[in-house]
Amino acid sequence: MNNYKERYKTQISMNITSMMDVVFMLLIIFIISAPLMRAEVDVRLPKSTAATTRDHTTVTITITEDAKIYVGKTEIDIEELPEQIKRMAAEGRLTSISLKGDEGVNYGIVMRVVGYIKDAGIENLGLVATPERRR
């Protein structure tokens, strides 16, 4: 009887091969999807020595080269922009705005957007640029 217990002793071991497969698959998914999860619209910002690298504003308005306007990541028509800014300012969640404009955008459109922001009573307006390397 004693020989029987030794011969058929249960072996306790954990097979972690499938768990490692799942971990590596999740790692690959996160590596591939991380660059796609940016919360901004791509524009080529002009360079300036006055540009800072910190951005502590509440809302970002972006103007692309083809004159499309985005509030955050949402595209909006330029005629709807004044009402949107006034509504956000009335809700109290808008204290300052950072304006990002592509370096190829028409200056008249930029000034029109700045006028809408000032008409809504927003005094804290920051113009975003890429820091220029000093020689």
C-alpha distance (Angstrom), angle and dihedral (degrees) to the residues before:
residue distance angle dihedral
M1 . . .
N2 3.77 . .
N3 3.81 89.7 .
Y4 3.82 89.6 55.1
K5 3.83 93.6 58.2
E6 3.78 92.7 50.5
R7 3.77 93.2 47.8
Y8 3.82 96.2 49.2
K9 3.78 99.2 35.4
T10 3.79 111.9 152.9
Q11 3.74 114.5 -116.2
I12 3.75 116.9 -141.7
S13 3.79 112.1 -151.8
M14 3.74 134.5 138.1
N15 3.77 122.2 -131.8
I16 3.82 106.2 -144.8
T17 3.80 98.3 171.8
S18 3.80 94.9 102.8
M19 3.82 91.4 44.7
M20 3.80 90.7 53.7
D21 3.81 90.0 49.4
V22 3.80 90.0 55.1
V23 3.82 92.5 47.1
F24 3.79 92.9 50.7
M25 3.82 91.4 46.5
L26 3.82 90.8 52.8
L27 3.80 90.2 47.7
I28 3.79 91.1 53.1
I29 3.82 91.7 48.1
F30 3.81 91.8 51.8
I31 3.81 92.7 46.7
I32 3.80 91.4 52.2
S33 3.81 97.5 42.0
A34 3.83 99.4 42.3
P35 3.83 95.9 81.7
L36 3.80 90.2 48.9
M37 3.80 93.7 57.3
R38 3.79 98.2 73.2
A39 3.77 114.4 135.7
E40 3.78 96.5 -145.6
V41 3.76 140.9 80.3
D42 3.80 115.1 -115.3
V43 3.79 114.3 -113.8
R44 3.80 132.5 154.0
L45 3.79 102.8 -115.4
P46 3.80 119.5 -151.8
K47 3.79 117.8 -112.8
S48 3.80 121.4 -112.3
T49 3.79 136.5 167.8
A50 3.81 88.5 -138.7
A51 3.81 92.8 60.5
T52 3.77 118.9 113.3
T53 3.77 126.6 -156.6
R54 3.83 96.9 -134.9
D55 3.77 121.6 84.5
H56 3.82 116.2 -172.1
T57 3.80 98.8 163.9
T58 3.75 126.2 126.9
V59 3.82 101.7 -136.5
T60 3.81 131.3 26.9
I61 3.80 121.5 -153.6
T62 3.81 113.8 -164.2
I63 3.81 127.8 -164.7
T64 3.79 114.4 -164.0
E65 3.79 126.4 -151.7
D66 3.81 91.6 -99.6
A67 3.87 90.1 54.0
K68 3.81 97.2 -104.2
I69 3.81 112.7 148.8
Y70 3.79 123.8 -145.4
V71 3.80 127.8 -170.3
G72 3.80 100.2 -157.5
K73 3.81 101.7 -40.4
T74 3.82 95.9 -30.7
E75 3.80 117.6 102.2
I76 3.80 112.8 -134.6
D77 3.80 134.6 -177.3
I78 3.81 114.7 -110.3
E79 3.82 91.3 -123.0
E80 3.83 90.5 56.8
L81 3.81 93.6 48.4
P82 3.85 98.6 85.8
E83 3.80 92.7 52.8
Q84 3.81 91.7 45.7
I85 3.82 92.6 51.4
K86 3.81 92.9 45.7
R87 3.80 91.4 48.4
M88 3.81 92.4 50.2
A89 3.81 91.1 46.5
A90 3.82 91.1 49.6
E91 3.81 90.4 52.2
G92 3.79 88.0 57.7
R93 3.81 95.6 -126.4
L94 3.80 94.4 106.0
T95 3.78 116.2 75.9
S96 3.79 101.2 145.8
I97 3.79 139.7 8.7
S98 3.77 132.6 -148.9
L99 3.79 114.0 -152.3
K100 3.80 118.2 -151.4
G101 3.77 116.8 -171.5
D102 3.78 128.0 178.0
E103 3.80 112.0 -115.5
G104 3.81 89.7 -119.9
V105 3.81 96.4 53.8
N106 3.81 121.5 115.3
Y107 3.82 110.4 -96.5
G108 3.82 91.0 -138.7
I109 3.81 91.1 63.3
V110 3.81 90.7 50.1
M111 3.80 91.6 51.8
R112 3.80 91.0 46.7
V113 3.82 90.2 55.1
V114 3.82 91.0 46.0
G115 3.81 88.4 52.6
Y116 3.82 91.1 52.1
I117 3.80 90.1 50.8
K118 3.80 93.1 49.6
D119 3.82 92.0 45.3
A120 3.82 88.8 56.0
G121 3.80 89.3 58.4
I122 3.80 97.3 -108.9
E123 3.80 108.2 144.8
N124 3.81 98.7 172.9
L125 3.79 103.4 80.2
G126 3.78 121.7 157.5
L127 3.79 125.0 -169.3
V128 3.81 110.7 -144.9
A129 3.80 120.6 -141.3
T130 3.78 136.9 160.8
P131 3.81 113.4 -101.3
E132 3.78 110.7 -105.7
R133 3.79 119.5 -134.4
R134 3.76 112.4 -113.3
R135 3.77 118.4 -136.8
